[in-house]
Amino acid sequence: MLTEFLKSIRGEKALWETIITGVDVCNFRLQGNTKDPFIPISLQPLHFEVFFCFAGHVVLKQQWNRVVVVRKQEILLLSEVSSLYSVACTADLAGILVSVDATTAKESLYSLCRMMGDLKLNTFEVKKYMDKQDGCAVIHGSSWVFSTFSEIVKMEDFQKSRYCVWKSVELLFLLSTGTLYPKDKDNLKISKVIREEINEICNYMEMHLDEKITIDYLCHKFYANCKFKLDTQR
């Protein structure tokens, strides 16, 4: 989908590379010449796309009035487009697209997994997750996503493309093991008010993983009392 769109446009900053067999990557930034350009809805069989959004956003509308929006520092994982009837993006869209031909890339992905300690990808679990999302999932709100983008901004362009391929494989692993979104903080037996306060603090910490954050700083910023401070140190 985004693959066809980026290969069809002219006069834009879009650098394509084949990182490994079956895996093409495009590092791009639209120039703002078009307002809300529409994207063709097509995806070849056994293809999938992973889009790391750096700026702008993509709006995907599905047949039963579900709207999916991919924003800055969010990731779109696309394996099926049959549910989509409209896709558009803002003129300032920028990011890295990892386009994978699953058949051609099969051996390359296995090689990567072997390099990572014979990593096992449970493709059945990934498919089950994507089926629940109708083949169109936005990955956001986890510490893994925030840390991924905090590292990308520090890199040179030629490093970013390779890093996104690596993180795409890692994303598939996290989805296959169900560990992308930790459930620990949701299982705490605490009051609703304290839970909301903890969630707010956790969200702040996840958004600022590249900064030095102390308990004293968090207590001051969120007006947490001494009891909360002592409890978090235990």
N, C-alpha and C positions, 0 to 999 in steps of 0.2 A: 504493500500500500504506500507507505512513505518511500519505499525504494523506487517505485515507478514515478512518484511525484518528483523526487530529487533528481532522478536521471533525465526527466523531461524538461526541467526548467533551464533557462539560459540567463547568463549575465549575473549569476549568483555566486557567492563564495561557498563552494561545495567541493571538498577534497575526498575522493574515493580511494580506498586501498583494499587490497585483498590481504588480510592478515595471515590466515591459514586457509587451506583448501576448503571451499564451501562457505567461508565466512568473509563477507565484504563489510567494510565500515565506511561511513560517510561522516566527516566532521564538517558541519555547515552552519552558516548564518545567513538568513534571508536579508535582502537589502532594503526591504520596505517599499518595493516598487508596486506591490499589489496589496489591495486591502482584502483581508479575509479570504485568501485563495482556497478554493475547494480542492480536495485531494481525491483522486480516483479510488473507488472502493474495489480493490482486487488484491488477491494474494494467491500465489501459486501453491498447488498442493505440496504438503510436506515442507513448507517454508514457514519461518516465524521471524518476527522482528522484536528487537529490544531497543527502545528509544530513551536515551538519557536527556532530559530537557534542561537546558541552561537558561533559556529566556523565552518569553512569549508563552503561548499555550495552544493546545490542540483540543477541538471539541468534536466528540464522536456521538452521534445520535443513533439509538437503536430502534428497532421496529415497534417496540412496546413502550415508547416514550421515555425510555431510560437515557439519560445524558451522562456521558463520561467525559470529564475534563482532565487533561494532563497539563500540569503547571510546572513552573520553575522548581527544580530540585525534586522532581518526581520522575518515575520510570514507567513507561508504557510497555507491557508485554502483550504481543499480539500473535495469536495462532489461528484465528478464524475471523472471517469478515461477513459471514452469511447473515448475521443479525443486524448489520449496519445498513442504514439507508442514507446517511449524510456524514461527511467528515470535512472539517475546515480548520485552518490554522491562522493565527495572527501573522501580520506581515513582518513582525520582529522575531519570528521563531528561530531558535538556535539550539544546537545540541549535537549529540553523536548518535547515529543510527547503526545498530549492529544487525545486519541482514544475513540470515542463516538458511542455507539449503540443507535440510536435515539429512537427505540421502548422501549428498556429496561430502558433507562435513562429518559424517558418522565416524570415520576412522580418525580424523583430526581431533574430535572431541574425546574419543577414547584415549588418544595419546595424552591429551591434557589431563584427563582424569588419572592416568597412570603416573604422571609427573607429580600429582598432588596426593601421592600415597595410595594409589589404587582406589581412588574415590569412586563410590557407587552412586549412580544417579537412578533413582526410582522414577522412570518416565511415566509409569502408570499413575503415581501420585500427582505428578505435575499435570498430566492430562485431566485428572479428576478435578484438580484445583481450577484449571482453565475452563473446563466445562461448566463449572459453577459460575464462572465469570462470563459465560457466553463467548469465550475465546478472546476477551478483551479486558485485561486487568491493569489497573493503575497501582503501582507499588509505591507506598509512601508511609510516613508516620512511624517508621521503625529506626532504631539506632543504626542499623546496617545501612539504610538509605542515607541518613545524615552523614555518617562517616565516609561513605563512598564519595559524596559530592564535596565534602571538605578536603579530601585528598586530591580530587580531580583539579580543583582550582589552583593547586600548587604546581601542576605539571605543565611541561611544554606540549604543544599541539601533537607532535609525533608520539608522545608517550600516552596521551589521553586515549587515542584509538585502541591501542593495545591493552591498556588498563580496562577499558570498557568491555572488551572481549573476555578478559579474565573474570571480571565481575559478573558478566552474563552467565558464565558457567557456574560461578558461586551462587548466583540467584537461583538457578535451576536446582542446585543441591539443597539450598535452604527450603525451597518449596517442596522438594521431594521428601524432606525429613520433617516438615511442619515446624521448623524452628525460626522462620523469618520474623514472626511476631511473638515474642516471649509473653507468657501468660501469668508470670509470677505476681506482678503488681495488681492483677485483677483478682487474685485469690486471697489477698490479705483480708483478715477478719477485723475490719475497722469500720468506723462510722462513715456515712456518706460524705460528710463535710471534710473529714480528714482525708478520705480517699481522693476527693476532688483536689485538695491542696497538694497531695503527693503527686497526683497525675500532672498538675500544672508545673511542679518543680521538675519532675522527670522529663516532661516535654521541653522545658527550658534547657536542661542539661544535654538532651539529645540534639538540640539545635545549636549548641555551643561546645561540641566535643573537642574542637581545636583550641579551646581556651582553658586557662588554669582556673578551676572553680573550687573554692573551699566551702566547708560546711558553714563557717562564720559568714561568708559572703551570701550564701543562699538564705540563711536565717535573717540577715539584714534586708535582703531584697524582697523576700516574701513575708516579712514580719512574723516569722515562725517563732514560737516561744521556746523557752529553755528546755521544757519537757520534750518537745519535738526534737530539739537538737540532740539531747542525750539519747533519745530512742534511736535516732538514725545512726549514732556512733556505735551502738551495740552490735 
